[in-house]
Amino acid sequence: MNLALAAGITISVGQNTWSIGWGLIMYLVIALIVGVIAEFIVGWRVPFGIVGAIIAGIIGVWLMTKVLNVQIDGLNDPVLYGVPLIHGLIGSIILIAIWHLLTGGGRRPRRRRERGYRERGYRERAY
């Protein structure tokens, strides 16, 4: 039995052609991991669940490598599939913290979950 793995998927619609390769898939997986770790560190979730974490990871990597281009002396930033992990994590943390401040997370305290109807000690009414 021969097993062949494709190098990628190419989608053509009219004049447009999109190619989804192993590099793009790994970039998205790494962005997801970086985004989820940044959510846990900040303690605040971005909207849209996994998709939001991927977007936060991608924008965080872009923010620290292309926009701010911060170089930290003595930091040996591991690079996995072209993604600098520590810079991406720092950028994602900054992005999620800014999102948290803009959406009013600092103004309203978290409320404790209320206990259920039966746990409060109310009796059921007999009709």
N, C-alpha and C positions, 0 to 999 in steps of 0.2 A: 504494500500500500504506500503510495507516494503522497506526501503532504506538501502542498505548496502554499506559502504565505504571500499575499499580495503586498506590494510596496506602498500601496495607498489606493484611495478611491477617487476617481475623477468623475465629476458631474458636469454635463454640458447642457445648457438650456439656451437655445438660440445662439447668440454671439458670445455669451458668457460661459466661462469654464472655471469651475472650482475644483481644487485638489485638496483632499484630506489625507495627509500622510501620517506616518508614525510620529514624526517630530511634533506635529500639531496636537495629536492626541496626548502625547506625553506632556507637552506644555500645559494643556488644559488640566490634566491630572495633578501636575505639580502646583498649578495655580489654585486648584481646589484644596489641596493639602495645606498650602500656605494660608489661604483664606480662612479655613476652619481653625487652624492654630491661632491665627490673629483674633478670630472671634472669641476663642476661649481665653486668650490673654486679656483682651479688653473687657470681656464679660458682657458683651452686647452683640446681638445677632443682627445681621443685615437682612433686608427683605428678600423674598424669593428663594429662601432655603439654599439648596446646593448651587443653583444658578447664580444667586447673589454672592455666595462665597467664591465661586470661580471668577466672577466679575471683579470682586474686591482683590483677589489675588493677581489678576492680570493688570488691573490699574495700579496696584501697589508696586509690582515689578516695574512697570513703565514709569511710575512716579520717581522711583529711586534710581533708575538707570538712565533714563532719557531726560527727565525734567530737572530734577535736583542734582543728579550725578554726584552724589556724595561719596567720597573716598575716605575710608576709615583706616588710619595707620595701624599696622600690626594685625589687621583682620584678614585671615585667609578665608575668604568667602567661597564655600563650596559651590560649584556650578554643576547642575544636573540638566542635561539636554539643552544647554544654552541659557538656563534660568539661574541667576545668582540667588541662592536660597535665603541668606541672611538679609540681603538688601530687599528682597521681595517681602520677607516677613516684616521688616521695619516699615516699609511702604504701606503694607496692608494694615498694620496696626495704626499708622497715622491716618489712613483713609477711614477706617472704621471708627476711630476716636472722633474724627471730624464729623462723620455721619451721626454719631451719637450726640454730639453737641448741637448740631443743626436741627435734629428732630426733637429736641427738648428733653433729652434723657437726663440732663443735669437738674432740671427744674422739678420734676415730679418724683417723689420717692416711690420705691416699689412697695406695693401693698401685699400683705400676707394673704394667702388664699383663705377664703372663708370656709368654715366647716359646713358640711352638708346639713340639710334640714333635720335629719334624724340625729345627727351628732350634737346639735345644739340643745337637745333635751325637750323639744316640743313633742307633744303627744299627738297621735293621729286622732282625728275627729271621728266619732262613730255616728253614722247617719241612720 
